[in-house]
Amino acid sequence: MYIFIINPKAGNGRASRIFSRLKKSKLYQSLDCIYYYTSYPGHALEIARRFSIEPNGKSIIVIGGDGTIHEVVNGLGSVQIPVGFIPGGSGNDFARGIGAYDHPKTLFERFLRTEDRESFWIGDYQLNHNQPNKYVNSIGFGFDAQIVHKANHSLYKKALNSIRLGKLTYIVALIQVLIDFKPMDIELEIDREKYSIKKCWMVTIANHPYYGGGMKIIPKAINQPEKIPILIIHNISKWKVLALFLTVFKGTHVKFKEVEILEASQLTIGSHLDMYVQIDGETTTCRTAKIKKNNIPLSIIGTKSE
Ligand SMILES: Nc1ncnc2c1ncn2[C@@H]1O[C@H](COP(=O)(O)OP(=O)(O)OP(=O)(O)O)[C@@H](O)[C@H]1O
Protein backbone atom coordinates (compact mmCIF):
# COMPACT_ATOMS: atom_id res chain seq x y z
CA MET A 1 0.00 0.00 0.00
CA TYR A 2 1.20 3.49 -0.87
CA ILE A 3 0.72 6.24 1.69
CA PHE A 4 0.92 9.73 0.20
CA ILE A 5 1.81 12.59 2.55
CA ILE A 6 1.33 16.01 0.98
CA ASN A 7 2.17 19.32 2.61
CA PRO A 8 -0.31 21.84 1.14
CA LYS A 9 1.80 24.75 2.41
CA ALA A 10 5.05 23.56 0.80
CA GLY A 11 6.35 25.67 -2.07
CA ASN A 12 3.36 28.02 -1.66
CA GLY A 13 0.95 25.29 -2.77
CA ARG A 14 3.26 23.62 -5.32
CA ALA A 15 3.09 20.23 -3.56
CA SER A 16 -0.73 20.34 -3.64
CA ARG A 17 -0.76 21.22 -7.32
CA ILE A 18 1.60 18.32 -8.09
CA PHE A 19 -0.59 15.86 -6.19
CA SER A 20 -3.82 17.11 -7.82
CA ARG A 21 -2.30 16.33 -11.22
CA LEU A 22 -0.96 12.90 -10.17
CA LYS A 23 -4.30 11.98 -8.62
CA LYS A 24 -6.04 12.33 -11.97
CA SER A 25 -3.68 9.84 -13.67
CA LYS A 26 -4.74 6.29 -14.50
CA LEU A 27 -1.63 5.03 -12.76
CA TYR A 28 -2.64 6.65 -9.46
CA GLN A 29 -6.20 5.37 -9.78
CA SER A 30 -4.94 1.82 -10.23
CA LEU A 31 -3.01 1.90 -6.94
CA ASP A 32 -3.84 0.60 -3.49
CA CYS A 33 -3.22 3.88 -1.71
CA ILE A 34 -4.34 6.40 0.82
CA TYR A 35 -3.44 10.07 1.04
CA TYR A 36 -3.11 12.68 3.75
CA TYR A 37 -2.73 16.43 3.46
CA THR A 38 -0.84 17.74 6.48
CA SER A 39 -2.91 20.17 8.52
CA TYR A 40 -0.29 21.66 10.85
CA PRO A 41 3.47 21.57 11.59
CA GLY A 42 4.32 18.15 13.06
CA HIS A 43 1.43 16.37 11.31
CA ALA A 44 3.68 14.58 8.76
CA LEU A 45 5.71 13.22 11.70
CA GLU A 46 2.55 11.89 13.36
CA ILE A 47 1.31 10.22 10.16
CA ALA A 48 4.67 8.54 9.55
CA ARG A 49 4.84 7.39 13.17
CA ARG A 50 1.37 5.86 12.94
CA PHE A 51 2.31 3.77 9.88
CA SER A 52 5.66 2.73 11.36
CA ILE A 53 3.78 0.57 13.87
CA GLU A 54 2.85 -1.90 11.11
CA PRO A 55 5.32 -1.22 8.32
CA ASN A 56 4.97 -4.41 6.25
CA GLY A 57 3.92 -3.95 2.63
CA LYS A 58 3.83 -0.18 2.91
CA SER A 59 5.67 2.59 1.07
CA ILE A 60 5.42 6.30 1.80
CA ILE A 61 5.44 8.92 -0.96
CA VAL A 62 6.19 12.40 0.34
CA ILE A 63 5.23 15.46 -1.71
CA GLY A 64 6.61 18.55 -0.03
CA GLY A 65 9.80 20.30 0.87
CA ASP A 66 12.74 19.67 3.15
CA GLY A 67 10.68 20.35 6.29
CA THR A 68 8.16 17.66 5.33
CA ILE A 69 10.73 14.93 4.66
CA HIS A 70 12.50 15.93 7.90
CA GLU A 71 9.26 15.25 9.79
CA VAL A 72 8.60 11.94 8.02
CA VAL A 73 12.11 10.67 8.77
CA ASN A 74 11.72 11.59 12.44
CA GLY A 75 8.29 9.97 12.56
CA LEU A 76 9.64 6.68 11.17
CA GLY A 77 12.25 6.43 13.92
CA SER A 78 14.29 3.29 13.31
CA VAL A 79 11.58 1.58 11.21
CA GLN A 80 12.52 1.15 7.56
CA ILE A 81 9.51 1.88 5.35
CA PRO A 82 10.59 2.64 1.75
CA VAL A 83 10.17 6.35 1.02
CA GLY A 84 9.72 8.06 -2.35
CA PHE A 85 10.15 11.82 -2.49
CA ILE A 86 8.62 14.26 -4.98
CA PRO A 87 10.03 17.75 -4.43
CA GLY A 88 7.25 20.29 -3.96
CA GLY A 89 8.91 22.78 -1.64
CA SER A 90 10.72 26.02 -2.26
CA GLY A 91 14.31 24.94 -1.51
CA ASN A 92 14.28 21.21 -2.32
CA ASP A 93 17.84 20.45 -1.26
CA PHE A 94 16.94 16.92 -0.19
CA ALA A 95 15.75 16.14 -3.73
CA ARG A 96 19.06 17.39 -5.14
CA GLY A 97 20.97 15.43 -2.50
CA ILE A 98 19.31 12.09 -3.35
CA GLY A 99 19.28 12.74 -7.10
CA ALA A 100 15.48 12.98 -7.34
CA TYR A 101 15.22 16.38 -8.95
CA ASP A 102 13.09 15.16 -11.87
CA HIS A 103 9.64 15.95 -13.16
CA PRO A 104 6.97 14.73 -10.64
CA LYS A 105 5.33 12.40 -13.19
CA THR A 106 8.70 10.85 -14.08
CA LEU A 107 9.49 10.27 -10.41
CA PHE A 108 6.04 8.85 -9.69
CA GLU A 109 6.26 6.38 -12.59
CA ARG A 110 9.75 5.39 -11.48
CA PHE A 111 8.61 4.67 -7.92
CA LEU A 112 6.03 2.21 -9.20
CA ARG A 113 8.30 0.57 -11.76
CA THR A 114 11.28 -0.24 -9.62
CA GLU A 115 11.89 -2.55 -6.71
CA ASP A 116 15.28 -0.90 -6.16
CA ARG A 117 15.98 0.76 -2.85
CA GLU A 118 18.89 3.09 -2.11
CA SER A 119 20.27 3.68 1.35
CA PHE A 120 20.49 7.32 2.35
CA TRP A 121 22.50 7.85 5.52
CA ILE A 122 20.78 10.40 7.70
CA GLY A 123 22.32 12.16 10.69
CA ASP A 124 21.54 12.16 14.43
CA TYR A 125 21.74 15.31 16.53
CA GLN A 126 21.19 16.02 20.19
CA LEU A 127 20.83 19.64 21.29
CA ASN A 128 21.74 20.48 24.90
CA HIS A 129 20.85 17.20 26.58
CA ASN A 130 17.47 16.81 24.95
CA GLN A 131 16.12 13.79 23.14
CA PRO A 132 18.10 12.90 19.95
CA ASN A 133 16.51 13.60 16.56
CA LYS A 134 17.44 13.17 12.91
CA TYR A 135 18.44 15.60 10.18
CA VAL A 136 18.20 14.78 6.49
CA ASN A 137 20.18 17.61 4.86
CA SER A 138 22.30 19.60 7.26
CA ILE A 139 22.70 21.06 10.69
CA GLY A 140 24.50 24.38 11.04
CA PHE A 141 25.57 26.60 13.93
CA GLY A 142 26.24 30.34 13.92
CA PHE A 143 26.05 32.74 10.99
CA ASP A 144 24.05 30.58 8.55
CA ALA A 145 21.57 29.57 11.24
CA GLN A 146 21.06 33.21 12.19
CA ILE A 147 20.38 34.06 8.51
CA VAL A 148 17.81 31.26 8.25
CA HIS A 149 16.22 32.44 11.51
CA LYS A 150 16.01 36.02 10.25
CA ALA A 151 14.59 34.89 6.88
CA ASN A 152 12.01 32.51 8.43
CA HIS A 153 10.76 35.25 10.74
CA SER A 154 10.74 38.02 8.13
CA LEU A 155 7.67 39.60 6.59
CA TYR A 156 9.30 39.62 3.15
CA LYS A 157 9.78 35.78 2.85
CA LYS A 158 6.18 35.03 1.88
CA ALA A 159 5.95 38.00 -0.47
CA LEU A 160 9.21 37.09 -2.27
CA ASN A 161 8.23 33.39 -2.46
CA SER A 162 4.90 34.26 -4.02
CA ILE A 163 6.66 36.08 -6.87
CA ARG A 164 9.23 33.25 -7.18
CA LEU A 165 12.05 35.35 -5.78
CA GLY A 166 12.48 33.19 -2.66
CA LYS A 167 16.28 33.18 -2.99
CA LEU A 168 16.32 36.96 -2.48
CA THR A 169 14.94 36.38 1.05
CA TYR A 170 18.25 34.87 2.12
CA ILE A 171 20.31 37.60 0.49
CA VAL A 172 18.34 40.30 2.33
CA ALA A 173 18.60 38.32 5.61
CA LEU A 174 22.34 37.78 5.04
CA ILE A 175 22.95 41.52 4.81
CA GLN A 176 20.79 42.21 7.88
CA VAL A 177 22.64 39.59 9.97
CA LEU A 178 26.08 40.57 8.66
CA ILE A 179 25.73 44.11 10.02
CA ASP A 180 25.75 43.09 13.71
CA PHE A 181 27.04 39.50 13.67
CA LYS A 182 29.51 38.66 16.46
CA PRO A 183 31.65 35.59 15.75
CA MET A 184 31.49 32.85 18.41
CA ASP A 185 34.14 31.36 20.67
CA ILE A 186 33.40 27.64 20.64
CA GLU A 187 34.78 24.30 21.83
CA LEU A 188 34.73 21.43 19.35
CA GLU A 189 35.41 17.78 20.00
CA ILE A 190 36.01 15.95 16.75
CA ASP A 191 36.60 12.21 17.13
CA ARG A 192 37.84 12.76 20.73
CA GLU A 193 40.28 15.56 19.77
CA LYS A 194 39.43 18.88 21.44
CA TYR A 195 39.76 22.25 19.70
CA SER A 196 39.05 25.79 20.92
CA ILE A 197 38.02 28.01 18.03
CA LYS A 198 37.96 31.76 18.47
CA LYS A 199 36.01 34.05 16.16
CA CYS A 200 34.13 31.20 14.55
CA TRP A 201 31.47 32.25 12.06
CA MET A 202 29.83 28.93 11.40
CA VAL A 203 30.07 25.15 11.69
CA THR A 204 27.93 23.11 9.30
CA ILE A 205 27.54 19.34 9.00
CA ALA A 206 25.88 18.04 5.84
CA ASN A 207 24.65 14.69 4.51
CA HIS A 208 25.13 15.80 0.87
CA PRO A 209 26.45 18.96 -0.85
CA TYR A 210 23.22 20.96 -1.17
CA TYR A 211 21.97 23.67 1.09
CA GLY A 212 19.86 26.84 1.12
CA GLY A 213 18.11 26.01 -2.17
CA GLY A 214 20.97 24.70 -4.28
CA MET A 215 24.15 26.18 -2.77
CA LYS A 216 26.99 23.67 -2.58
CA ILE A 217 28.01 24.15 1.02
CA ILE A 218 30.28 21.07 1.19
CA PRO A 219 30.72 20.40 -2.52
CA LYS A 220 32.36 17.00 -2.13
CA ALA A 221 30.17 15.72 0.72
CA ILE A 222 29.48 12.04 0.11
CA ASN A 223 26.51 10.33 1.67
CA GLN A 224 28.00 7.36 3.45
CA PRO A 225 27.63 5.52 6.76
CA GLU A 226 29.54 6.68 9.85
CA LYS A 227 31.26 9.71 8.32
CA ILE A 228 29.98 13.27 8.75
CA PRO A 229 31.42 16.00 6.48
CA ILE A 230 32.05 19.23 8.43
CA LEU A 231 32.66 22.81 7.29
CA ILE A 232 34.14 25.43 9.61
CA ILE A 233 34.52 29.13 8.78
CA HIS A 234 36.52 31.25 11.20
CA ASN A 235 38.65 34.38 11.47
CA ILE A 236 37.21 36.08 8.42
CA SER A 237 36.39 39.75 7.74
CA LYS A 238 32.84 40.86 7.00
CA TRP A 239 33.76 41.90 3.45
CA LYS A 240 35.27 38.53 2.77
CA VAL A 241 32.13 36.82 4.06
CA LEU A 242 30.18 38.63 1.34
CA ALA A 243 32.64 37.45 -1.30
CA LEU A 244 32.47 33.94 0.13
CA PHE A 245 28.68 33.78 -0.10
CA LEU A 246 28.83 34.78 -3.77
CA THR A 247 30.99 31.75 -4.47
CA VAL A 248 29.01 29.21 -2.44
CA PHE A 249 26.56 28.56 -5.31
CA LYS A 250 29.42 27.12 -7.33
CA GLY A 251 31.13 25.58 -4.31
CA THR A 252 34.37 27.49 -4.86
CA HIS A 253 34.20 29.09 -1.37
CA VAL A 254 36.21 26.10 -0.12
CA LYS A 255 39.31 27.75 -1.64
CA PHE A 256 39.22 30.54 0.96
CA LYS A 257 41.86 30.01 3.64
CA GLU A 258 39.28 30.72 6.36
CA VAL A 259 37.21 27.68 5.28
CA GLU A 260 38.10 24.25 6.62
CA ILE A 261 36.51 20.99 5.50
CA LEU A 262 36.88 17.93 7.71
CA GLU A 263 35.39 14.49 8.01
CA ALA A 264 34.69 12.76 11.31
CA SER A 265 32.55 10.10 12.88
CA GLN A 266 31.36 12.29 15.73
CA LEU A 267 31.31 15.99 16.57
CA THR A 268 30.47 17.78 19.81
CA ILE A 269 30.10 21.55 19.82
CA GLY A 270 29.82 23.78 22.89
CA SER A 271 29.60 27.49 23.68
CA HIS A 272 29.13 29.59 26.82
CA LEU A 273 26.54 31.66 24.97
CA ASP A 274 23.44 30.56 23.08
CA MET A 275 24.23 29.64 19.47
CA TYR A 276 21.71 29.81 16.67
CA VAL A 277 21.28 26.40 15.06
CA GLN A 278 19.43 25.44 11.86
CA ILE A 279 18.29 21.87 11.31
CA ASP A 280 17.03 21.25 7.76
CA GLY A 281 16.00 24.90 7.59
CA GLU A 282 14.22 25.17 10.97
CA THR A 283 15.96 27.18 13.68
CA THR A 284 16.41 27.22 17.43
CA THR A 285 19.25 27.97 19.87
CA CYS A 286 21.47 25.72 21.99
CA ARG A 287 24.72 25.69 23.99
CA THR A 288 25.85 22.14 23.25
CA ALA A 289 25.20 19.65 20.49
CA LYS A 290 26.34 16.16 19.53
CA ILE A 291 26.23 15.01 15.93
CA LYS A 292 26.86 11.64 14.26
CA LYS A 293 25.45 9.41 11.55
CA ASN A 294 22.42 7.27 12.34
CA ASN A 295 23.12 3.51 12.13
CA ILE A 296 19.97 2.84 10.11
CA PRO A 297 19.68 4.41 6.67
CA LEU A 298 16.55 5.75 5.06
CA SER A 299 15.39 3.35 2.35
CA ILE A 300 14.70 5.48 -0.73
CA ILE A 301 12.71 4.38 -3.78
CA GLY A 302 13.62 5.14 -7.37
CA THR A 303 16.26 7.86 -7.15
CA LYS A 304 18.10 6.80 -10.31
CA SER A 305 16.71 6.79 -13.80
CA GLU A 306 17.36 3.50 -15.55
N1 LIG B 1 -1.16 22.62 6.98
C1 LIG B 1 -0.04 23.22 7.39
N2 LIG B 1 -0.07 24.52 7.82
C2 LIG B 1 1.07 25.15 8.20
N3 LIG B 1 2.29 24.59 8.19
C3 LIG B 1 2.38 23.31 7.77
C4 LIG B 1 1.23 22.55 7.35
N4 LIG B 1 1.64 21.31 7.00
C5 LIG B 1 2.98 21.29 7.20
N5 LIG B 1 3.42 22.46 7.65
C6 LIG B 1 4.81 22.90 7.93
O1 LIG B 1 5.29 23.54 6.77
C7 LIG B 1 6.71 23.64 6.92
C8 LIG B 1 7.37 23.93 5.61
O2 LIG B 1 7.25 22.83 4.77
P1 LIG B 1 8.39 22.39 3.76
O3 LIG B 1 9.74 22.65 4.33
O4 LIG B 1 8.08 21.02 3.34
O5 LIG B 1 8.14 23.36 2.52
P2 LIG B 1 8.98 24.60 1.99
O6 LIG B 1 9.44 25.44 3.15
O7 LIG B 1 8.19 25.25 0.91
O8 LIG B 1 10.20 23.86 1.29
P3 LIG B 1 11.80 23.82 1.56
O9 LIG B 1 11.99 23.49 3.02
O10 LIG B 1 12.29 22.73 0.66
O11 LIG B 1 12.28 25.18 1.20
C9 LIG B 1 7.09 22.33 7.57
O12 LIG B 1 8.05 22.57 8.57
C10 LIG B 1 5.78 21.78 8.17
O13 LIG B 1 5.88 21.54 9.56
The ligand as a Tripos MOL2 file, in Angstrom:
@<TRIPOS>MOLECULE
LIG
   31    33     1     0     0
SMALL
NO_CHARGES

@<TRIPOS>ATOM
      1 N1         -1.1600   22.6220    6.9780 N.pl3     1 LIG1
      2 C1         -0.0410   23.2180    7.3950 C.ar      1 LIG1
      3 N2         -0.0710   24.5160    7.8200 N.ar      1 LIG1
      4 C2          1.0660   25.1520    8.1960 C.ar      1 LIG1
      5 N3          2.2890   24.5860    8.1890 N.ar      1 LIG1
      6 C3          2.3770   23.3070    7.7680 C.ar      1 LIG1
      7 C4          1.2260   22.5550    7.3540 C.ar      1 LIG1
      8 N4          1.6370   21.3150    7.0040 N.ar      1 LIG1
      9 C5          2.9770   21.2880    7.2020 C.ar      1 LIG1
     10 N5          3.4210   22.4640    7.6540 N.ar      1 LIG1
     11 C6          4.8090   22.8950    7.9340 C.3       1 LIG1
     12 O1          5.2900   23.5360    6.7680 O.3       1 LIG1
     13 C7          6.7050   23.6390    6.9220 C.3       1 LIG1
     14 C8          7.3730   23.9250    5.6080 C.3       1 LIG1
     15 O2          7.2520   22.8280    4.7730 O.3       1 LIG1
     16 P1          8.3930   22.3880    3.7600 P.3       1 LIG1
     17 O3          9.7380   22.6480    4.3270 O.co2     1 LIG1
     18 O4          8.0830   21.0150    3.3400 O.co2     1 LIG1
     19 O5          8.1380   23.3630    2.5240 O.3       1 LIG1
     20 P2          8.9830   24.5980    1.9890 P.3       1 LIG1
     21 O6          9.4360   25.4350    3.1480 O.co2     1 LIG1
     22 O7          8.1870   25.2490    0.9110 O.co2     1 LIG1
     23 O8         10.2010   23.8560    1.2870 O.3       1 LIG1
     24 P3         11.7990   23.8190    1.5620 P.3       1 LIG1
     25 O9         11.9930   23.4930    3.0210 O.co2     1 LIG1
     26 O10        12.2910   22.7270    0.6570 O.co2     1 LIG1
     27 O11        12.2800   25.1820    1.2000 O.co2     1 LIG1
     28 C9          7.0900   22.3280    7.5740 C.3       1 LIG1
     29 O12         8.0460   22.5730    8.5730 O.3       1 LIG1
     30 C10         5.7830   21.7790    8.1680 C.3       1 LIG1
     31 O13         5.8820   21.5390    9.5560 O.3       1 LIG1
@<TRIPOS>BOND
     1     1     2 1
     2     2     3 ar
     3     2     7 ar
     4     3     4 ar
     5     4     5 ar
     6     5     6 ar
     7     6     7 ar
     8     6    10 ar
     9     7     8 ar
    10     8     9 ar
    11     9    10 ar
    12    10    11 1
    13    11    12 1
    14    11    30 1
    15    12    13 1
    16    13    14 1
    17    13    28 1
    18    14    15 1
    19    15    16 1
    20    16    17 2
    21    16    18 1
    22    16    19 1
    23    19    20 1
    24    20    21 2
    25    20    22 1
    26    20    23 1
    27    23    24 1
    28    24    25 2
    29    24    26 1
    30    24    27 1
    31    28    29 1
    32    28    30 1
    33    30    31 1
@<TRIPOS>SUBSTRUCTURE
     1 LIG1         1 GROUP 0 **** ****
